Amino acid sequence: MSEMNPQSFSSRGERVRIFVPHEVSFDLAKMNKITASVLDQLGCPACHSGRILDFMTLRDFVVNPRTLDVQPVIGPQPLASQGTP
């Protein structure tokens, strides 16, 4: 019987968010490579049992007012209209 990774038992039902740029999110070969890399970093490269891999396509951007460089915003950001503390 093969050895099992005890780390995989402690992470049942764990949601893993993976933020990917738009140009990558619709490329199956690139998504397979990303999935393999994420699973390897989670300690179980052969499967994702008990984990929910939630791929988030980056759709929000911020502009640097000095340089006008546009960069993706990673993760949920509060909307200005909602007010911030």
C-alpha positions in Angstrom: 0.0 0.0 0.0 1.4 3.4 -0.9 2.0 6.0 1.8 -0.6 8.7 2.2 0.2 12.4 2.8 -1.2 13.2 6.3 -1.4 16.9 5.3 -4.2 16.0 2.8 -6.4 14.7 5.7 -6.2 18.0 7.6 -7.3 20.1 4.6 -10.7 18.5 3.8 -13.1 21.0 2.3 -10.4 23.7 2.1 -11.1 26.4 -0.6 -8.0 27.4 -2.5 -8.3 30.6 -4.6 -6.0 30.9 -7.6 -5.9 34.2 -9.4 -5.0 34.0 -13.1 -4.9 36.6 -15.9 -7.5 36.5 -18.6 -5.1 35.5 -21.3 -4.2 32.4 -19.3 -7.6 31.4 -17.9 -8.8 30.1 -21.3 -5.7 28.2 -22.3 -6.2 24.5 -21.3 -2.5 23.6 -21.4 -1.5 26.6 -19.2 -4.3 25.9 -16.8 -3.2 22.2 -16.5 0.3 23.4 -15.7 -1.0 25.9 -13.1 -3.2 23.2 -11.5 -0.2 20.8 -11.3 2.0 23.5 -9.7 -0.7 24.4 -7.1 -1.3 20.8 -6.2 2.4 20.2 -5.8 2.7 23.3 -3.5 -0.2 22.0 -1.5 1.7 18.8 -0.8 -0.3 16.3 -2.9 0.7 16.6 -6.6 -1.5 13.6 -7.7 -4.9 14.9 -6.6 -7.0 17.6 -5.0 -9.4 15.5 -3.0 -11.2 17.5 -0.3 -10.0 20.8 -1.8 -12.0 23.2 -3.9 -9.8 24.8 -6.5 -11.4 28.2 -7.2 -9.8 29.8 -10.3 -10.4 33.5 -10.3 -9.9 35.4 -13.6 -8.4 38.8 -12.9 -10.9 41.4 -14.1 -10.2 44.4 -11.8 -7.4 46.8 -12.5 -5.8 49.8 -10.9 -4.0 52.7 -12.8 -0.9 54.4 -11.4 -1.8 58.1 -11.9 1.8 59.1 -12.4 2.9 56.5 -14.9 -0.5 55.4 -16.2 0.6 51.8 -15.8 -2.3 49.4 -15.5 -1.9 46.5 -13.1 -4.4 43.8 -12.1 -5.9 43.9 -8.6 -5.6 40.6 -6.8 -8.3 39.6 -4.4 -11.6 41.2 -3.4 -11.4 45.0 -3.1 -14.0 47.3 -1.5 -15.8 49.6 -3.9 -15.3 53.3 -3.3 -19.0 53.8 -3.2 -19.4 51.4 -0.3 -17.1 53.5 1.8 -14.0 52.3 3.6 -13.3 52.5 7.3 
